[in-house]
């Protein structure tokens, strides 16, 4: 996994050491040497995660973290505080300031890299939801500020999986003031509970005496119903290997024994807020898709959504220096299908065309009905050569098998225009126009072919 990491420390030697370790793990590293530089870099360079020292002159790491979490453009960026401070009160102060983790030097390199990868995975998932939410917000269907406010409100349902009675009771008592807490000592019974009820968080001991805590976490991550349920693991102090395995399999956060009550409540509060926020994004996205952005005939996205979302994708590609490609497909001689066989048969052809298109593009691609018999596929992080290969596969998938319509079948072909974004200066309209020009060339040159308009 690669990601952009911002390292902040006022001691150059510390920065260089962390930069070398992260670069060796194939992370893209940028640096800052004080709080002001960190805030500027976080807004301009858009890192995926920030490693932040606490003890810095003028503005300490706690204040930097508070400011990062108060700004809409940086509030979703994970922050790991890496510091020489080792008191429980310092750790809680960092977590309450918004930090996602608080690591005391000297930091175990393996545990640090596992934590960075874990938080980056969670951030990328949230980014994808937020990008869709941005499009919906442009359509007037959702407001992120309201979603963030609501995310911090309600009580959470927490399941504590611990077979040490004293420890389980201590954890539950710490959380009951603001949450509805259930204790389960048997991991198998806990799996039954979490599969049948909606929990907002599972707190699990990785050192269960009668079960395997890691296997329990693995089961949660493998089941569709519990795949997105946050997991807070309790780990024995010094058990780095088990912690790393837990983070790699998708555990969201962890606590070392002995469990500090204030740290526990701070970490639980963070996980519940993030869970509710992501749930609202998913729910609102689903509603908005059903109401406003789906073509009712083909079940693909419609032109309205595509044009709004394409703007977001183009801007992201420009910001990150990534490529993005576009396919425009047009069904050949579709007017004659309607004129000869009627509009019902034409609708059957459009439905089947949409099905074949959806089955033959990637999950990250955006397939939509552009209008009439024209379709568009937007391909993020894709150069024109690969897009051309996909277009040719789509052309064959359409041409090689007759379309079933009513009691018979029809041979259908399509012409496809392909292009990629020329650069950050190119507008969405110019991007679409060049793809359209490639499509018209395919039509002029005989149809049932792919024409690429290279950037």
C-alpha positions in Angstrom: 0.0 0.0 0.0 1.2 3.5 -0.8 0.0 6.8 0.6 1.1 10.4 1.3 2.5 10.8 4.8 3.3 14.2 6.4 6.0 14.0 9.1 6.0 16.9 11.6 8.8 17.4 14.1 11.0 20.3 15.1 14.1 18.1 15.3 15.6 17.5 11.8 17.2 14.2 12.8 13.9 12.8 13.9 12.3 13.9 10.7 15.0 12.3 8.6 14.8 9.0 10.5 11.1 8.7 10.1 11.3 9.8 6.5 13.8 7.1 5.7 11.8 4.4 7.4 8.6 5.4 5.6 10.2 5.7 2.2 11.7 2.2 2.6 8.0 1.0 3.0 7.1 2.9 -0.3 5.2 5.7 1.3 5.4 9.2 -0.3 6.8 11.4 2.5 6.6 15.2 3.0 7.9 17.1 6.0 7.2 20.1 8.2 9.3 21.4 11.2 6.7 23.4 13.2 3.0 23.7 13.8 2.4 26.5 11.3 4.2 24.6 8.5 2.2 21.5 9.4 -1.1 23.3 9.0 0.0 24.8 5.7 1.3 21.5 4.3 -1.9 19.6 5.4 -4.1 21.9 3.4 -1.9 22.2 0.3 -0.4 18.7 0.0 -3.5 16.8 1.2 -1.7 14.0 3.0 -3.4 10.6 3.7 -2.0 10.5 7.3 0.1 12.8 9.6 2.8 11.8 12.1 2.9 14.6 14.6 5.3 15.4 17.3 3.9 17.0 20.5 6.7 19.1 22.0 7.3 21.9 19.5 8.0 25.6 20.1 5.2 28.2 19.5 2.5 25.7 18.8 2.5 22.3 20.3 1.2 19.1 18.7 -2.0 19.1 20.7 -3.0 22.6 19.4 -2.0 21.6 15.8 -4.2 18.5 16.1 -7.2 20.5 17.4 -6.8 22.9 14.4 -6.5 20.1 11.9 -9.7 18.5 13.2 -11.6 21.8 13.2 -10.9 22.5 9.5 -13.3 20.8 7.0 -10.4 20.1 4.5 -8.3 18.2 7.1 -10.7 16.9 9.7 -10.8 13.4 8.2 -7.0 13.0 7.9 -5.8 10.5 10.5 -3.2 11.9 13.0 -0.7 9.8 14.9 1.1 11.6 17.7 4.7 10.3 18.0 6.3 11.7 21.1 8.6 11.2 24.1 5.7 11.9 26.5 4.6 8.7 28.2 2.0 9.7 30.9 -1.6 8.5 30.6 -2.8 12.1 30.9 -0.8 13.1 27.9 -2.2 10.2 25.9 -5.8 11.2 26.8 -5.1 14.8 26.0 -3.9 13.8 22.5 -6.9 11.5 21.9 -9.3 14.2 23.0 -7.6 16.7 20.7 -8.6 14.4 17.9 -5.5 12.2 17.4 -6.2 8.7 16.1 -3.3 7.2 18.0 -0.6 8.3 20.5 2.7 6.4 20.3 5.6 6.9 22.8 9.2 6.9 21.6 11.0 4.7 21.0 8.4 3.4 18.7 8.4 -0.2 17.4 8.8 0.1 13.6 6.7 -2.9 12.7 3.8 -1.7 14.9 4.1 1.9 13.5 3.9 0.7 9.9 1.0 -1.6 10.7 -0.8 1.3 12.3 -0.1 3.7 9.5 -1.4 1.1 6.9 -4.5 0.5 9.0 -5.4 4.1 9.3 -4.7 4.8 5.7 -7.1 2.0 4.7 -9.8 3.5 6.8 -9.1 6.9 5.4 -9.3 5.8 1.8 -12.7 4.1 2.5 -14.0 7.3 4.1 -12.6 9.4 1.2 -14.5 7.3 -1.3 -17.8 7.8 0.6 -17.1 11.5 1.0 -16.3 11.9 -2.7 -19.7 10.4 -3.5 -21.3 12.6 -0.8 -19.7 15.7 -2.3 -21.4 14.9 -5.6 -24.7 14.3 -3.8 -24.2 17.6 -1.9 -23.8 19.4 -5.3 -27.1 17.9 -6.3 -28.7 19.4 -3.1 -29.2 16.0 -1.4 -26.9 16.1 1.5 -25.0 18.4 3.8 -21.7 17.2 5.3 -21.7 19.8 8.2 -25.0 18.5 9.4 -23.8 14.9 9.0 -20.8 15.6 11.2 -22.9 17.3 13.9 -25.3 14.4 14.0 -22.5 11.8 14.1 -21.4 13.0 17.5 -24.9 12.9 19.1 -26.6 9.6 20.0 -25.6 6.8 22.4 -23.8 3.8 21.0 -24.5 0.1 21.3 -21.3 -1.6 22.4 -20.5 -5.3 22.7 -17.7 -6.2 25.1 -16.1 -9.6 24.4 -14.0 -10.6 27.4 -13.9 -13.8 29.5 -12.2 -12.3 32.4 -15.1 -11.2 34.6 -13.3 -8.4 36.5 -11.8 -6.9 33.3 -15.1 -7.1 31.4 -17.0 -5.4 34.3 -14.4 -2.6 34.5 -14.6 -1.9 30.8 -18.4 -2.0 30.8 -18.7 0.3 33.8 -16.4 2.8 32.1 -18.6 3.0 29.1 -22.2 2.7 30.5 -22.7 6.4 31.3 -22.9 7.3 27.5 -23.5 3.9 25.9 -25.7 0.8 26.0 -23.2 -2.0 26.9 -23.5 -5.8 26.6 -20.9 -8.2 27.9 -20.3 -11.6 26.3 -17.7 -14.0 27.6 -18.1 -16.7 24.9 -16.7 -15.7 21.5 -19.1 -18.0 19.7 -22.1 -16.5 21.4 -20.7 -13.1 20.6 -20.7 -13.9 16.9 -24.3 -14.9 17.1 -25.2 -11.7 18.9 -23.3 -9.4 16.5 -24.8 -11.1 13.5 -28.3 -10.7 14.8 -28.2 -7.2 16.4 -26.9 -3.8 15.2 -23.8 -3.0 17.3 -22.0 0.3 16.8 -18.7 -1.0 18.3 -17.2 -4.3 19.4 -14.5 -4.2 22.2 -12.7 -7.5 22.2 -9.8 -8.9 24.2 -7.2 -10.5 22.0 -6.0 -12.6 25.0 -9.3 -14.5 25.6 -8.6 -17.6 27.7 -11.2 -19.9 26.1 -11.2 -18.6 22.5 -8.9 -17.0 19.9 -9.5 -13.3 19.9 -7.8 -12.8 16.5 -10.0 -15.5 14.9 -13.1 -13.7 16.3 -12.0 -10.5 14.7 -11.3 -12.4 11.4 -14.9 -13.7 11.5 -16.3 -10.2 12.0 -14.3 -8.9 9.0 -15.3 -11.8 6.7 -19.1 -11.5 7.2 -20.9 -8.9 5.1 -23.2 -7.8 8.0 -20.3 -7.0 10.3 -17.6 -6.0 7.8 -18.0 -2.3 8.6 -18.5 -2.7 12.4 -15.6 -1.0 14.2 -13.4 -3.2 16.4 -11.5 -1.9 19.4 -9.0 -4.5 20.5 -7.5 -4.9 24.0 -3.9 -6.1 23.7 -1.4 -7.3 26.3 1.4 -4.8 26.8 4.3 -5.8 24.6 2.4 -8.2 22.4 3.4 -6.5 19.2 3.0 -9.5 16.9 -0.6 -10.0 17.8 -1.3 -6.3 17.5 0.2 -6.1 14.0 -1.9 -9.1 12.9 -5.0 -7.5 14.3 -4.4 -4.2 12.5 -3.6 -6.0 9.2 -6.9 -7.9 9.3 -8.9 -4.7 9.8 -9.1 -3.9 13.6 -9.9 -0.2 13.8 -8.2 0.7 17.1 -6.5 -0.8 20.1 -5.7 -0.4 23.8 -2.8 -1.8 25.8 -3.3 -3.3 29.2 -3.6 -2.1 31.9 -6.6 -0.2 30.4 -6.8 3.4 31.3 -10.5 4.4 31.8 -10.1 7.9 30.3 -8.2 6.5 27.3 -10.8 3.9 26.8 -13.7 6.3 26.7 -11.8 8.7 24.4 -11.0 5.9 21.9 -14.6 4.6 22.0 -16.0 8.1 21.5 -13.8 8.5 18.3 -14.8 5.1 16.9 -18.6 5.7 17.5 -18.5 9.1 15.9 -16.7 7.8 12.8 -19.1 4.8 12.6 -22.2 7.0 12.7 -20.7 9.4 10.2 -19.9 6.6 7.7 -23.3 5.1 8.3 -25.0 8.4 7.4 -22.9 8.7 4.3 -23.8 5.2 3.1 -27.5 5.7 3.9 -27.8 9.1 2.3 -25.8 7.9 -0.7 -28.2 5.0 -1.2 -31.2 7.2 -0.9 -29.8 9.8 -3.3 -28.9 7.1 -5.8 -32.4 5.7 -5.8 -34.1 9.1 -6.0 -32.1 11.2 -8.3 -29.1 9.7 -10.0 -30.1 6.4 -11.5 -31.4 5.8 -15.0 -34.7 3.9 -14.4 -34.3 1.8 -17.7 -30.7 0.6 -17.4 -30.1 1.0 -13.6 -26.9 2.8 -14.5 -26.0 6.3 -13.2 -27.7 9.0 -15.2 -26.2 12.0 -17.0 -26.9 14.4 -14.2 -24.9 12.4 -11.7 -22.1 11.6 -14.2 -21.5 15.3 -15.0 -21.4 16.3 -11.3 -19.2 13.3 -10.3 -16.9 13.7 -13.3 -16.1 17.2 -12.1 -15.0 15.8 -8.7 -13.0 13.0 -10.3 -11.2 15.4 -12.7 -10.4 17.8 -9.8 -9.0 14.9 -7.7 -6.9 13.6 -10.7 -5.5 17.2 -11.3 -4.7 17.6 -7.6 -2.9 14.3 -7.4 -1.2 14.3 -10.8 -3.1 11.1 -11.7 -4.6 10.1 -15.1 -8.2 9.6 -15.8 -9.8 8.2 -19.0 -13.2 8.4 -20.6 -15.2 6.1 -22.9 -18.2 7.2 -24.9 -20.2 4.3 -26.5 -23.0 4.7 -29.1 -25.2 1.8 -30.3 -24.9 1.6 -34.0 -28.1 2.1 -36.1 -30.3 2.2 -33.0 -32.9 4.4 -34.8 -33.5 1.5 -37.2 -34.1 -0.8 -34.2 -36.9 1.4 -32.9 -38.3 2.1 -36.4 -38.3 -1.6 -37.4 -39.1 -3.4 -34.2 -40.7 -0.7 -32.0 -39.7 1.1 -28.9 -40.4 -1.9 -26.6 -37.7 -3.8 -28.4 -35.4 -0.7 -28.3 -35.9 -0.6 -24.5 -34.9 -4.3 -24.3 -31.7 -3.5 -26.2 -30.9 -0.6 -24.0 -31.4 -2.7 -20.8 -29.2 -5.5 -22.1 -26.6 -3.0 -23.3 -26.5 -1.5 -19.8 -26.2 -5.0 -18.2 -23.2 -5.9 -20.4 -21.5 -2.6 -19.7 -21.9 -2.9 -15.9 -20.6 -6.5 -15.9 -17.4 -5.6 -17.8 -16.1 -2.5 -16.0 -14.2 -2.3 -12.7 -15.8 -1.4 -9.4 -13.9 2.0 -9.3 -15.2 2.9 -12.8 -18.3 5.0 -13.3 -20.7 3.6 -15.9 -23.7 5.7 -16.9 -26.4 6.3 -19.6 -25.5 9.6 -21.2 -28.7 9.9 -23.1 -30.7 8.0 -25.8 -28.4 5.3 -27.0 -25.2 6.9 -25.7 -23.3 5.6 -22.7 -20.2 6.8 -20.8 -17.6 5.0 -18.7 -15.3 7.2 -16.5 -12.1 5.3 -15.5 -10.1 6.9 -12.6 -6.3 6.3 -12.3 -6.3 4.9 -15.9 -4.2 5.8 -18.9 -5.5 5.9 -22.4 -3.7 2.6 -23.4 -5.5 0.6 -20.8 -8.8 2.3 -21.4 -8.4 1.4 -25.1 -8.0 -2.2 -24.1 -11.1 -2.2 -22.0 -13.0 -0.5 -24.8 -12.1 -3.2 -27.3 -13.2 -5.8 -24.8 -16.5 -4.1 -24.4 -16.9 -3.8 -28.2 -16.4 -7.6 -28.6 -18.8 -8.3 -25.7 -21.5 -6.4 -27.5 -20.9 -7.6 -31.0 -20.1 -11.3 -30.4 -23.4 -12.3 -28.7 -26.9 -11.5 -30.1 -29.2 -9.5 -27.9 -32.3 -11.4 -26.7 -35.4 -9.3 -27.4 -39.0 -10.6 -26.9 -39.1 -14.0 -28.6 -36.1 -13.4 -30.9 -32.7 -11.8 -31.0 -30.8 -9.0 -32.7 -27.2 -8.5 -33.7 -26.1 -5.2 -32.1 -22.8 -3.4 -32.4 -21.4 -0.2 -30.8 -18.9 2.5 -31.7 -16.6 3.7 -28.9 -14.5 6.9 -28.5 -11.7 6.9 -26.0 -9.6 9.7 -24.5 -7.7 10.7 -21.4 -7.4 14.0 -19.5 -4.8 16.3 -21.1 -3.9 18.0 -17.8 -5.2 20.1 -14.9 -6.0 23.0 -17.2 -8.6 21.0 -19.2 -12.2 21.5 -18.3 -14.8 18.7 -18.0 -16.6 20.0 -21.1 -13.3 19.9 -23.2 -12.7 16.4 -21.9 -16.1 15.2 -22.9 -15.8 17.0 -26.3 -12.6 15.2 -27.2 -14.1 11.8 -26.3 -17.1 12.7 -28.5 -14.8 13.6 -31.4 -13.2 10.2 -31.1 -16.7 8.6 -31.2 -17.6 10.5 -34.3 -14.4 9.3 -36.0 -15.4 5.7 -35.1 -18.8 6.3 -36.8 -17.3 7.8 -39.9 -14.7 5.0 -40.2 -17.3 2.3 -40.4 -18.8 1.8 -36.9 -18.3 -1.3 -34.7 -14.8 0.0 -33.8 -12.8 1.7 -31.1 -11.1 5.0 -31.9 -8.7 6.6 -29.4 -8.0 10.3 -29.1 -4.7 10.3 -27.4 -3.9 13.0 -24.9 
